[in-house]
Amino acid sequence: MKTLTIGLYKISTGWLAVTYIALMIVFIGWVLPDQSAKAEATANGAGSPDTSFFYAPEKLFEMADTYEEAGRQAYIHARWTFDLIFPLVYGGFLITTTGWLLGKATSPESKLRWLILVPMIGVVFDYLENTAVSLVMNAYPTRLGWAAFLASGFTLIKWVFVYGGFAVLVAAFVIWLVSLKRSSPANT
């Protein structure tokens, strides 16, 4: 894990962080609204497991039923096209921006540097969630209880770490501001 953390800080340059900030703006402004509209059109009002913080496995089966065959196939297609890219965008944004800020504000030995792993864990669980939900949607009406159980847990863990990644980013920004204040000529 230490090697991974060191590698993440090496790639967390200011230019890469700015690139990911721009990509996030594009995704939030243009791509996500389009994807949300497409998902809404095929979900038949059932909502989406991706946007739920938590759901019981039975709720996932209810969604699969309400989606009908075309909606389930559209859901799976979206998970393995758009949703392969979006976790890389929000993960890259959180990791490189947090890494750049903490890289400037802390020493390489600081325990705070481990916080860069928080958004990465969110990305991993996003992919695990997509896999488990896709299995459920693809097999329906056969009920894969184990996959639905895993999907609901993966979704909860994903959101804890994604929201945690944004909290870490805010904390990293505050830590960076404090370090700037401490290193300013007026404070020396």
PyMOL commands that set and color helices and strands:
alter all, ss='L'
color gray80, all
select helices_A, chain A and resi 2-11+14-43+49-51+57-79+82-105+111-139+145-183+185-187
alter helices_A, ss='H'
color red, helices_A
deselect
rebuild
show_as cartoon
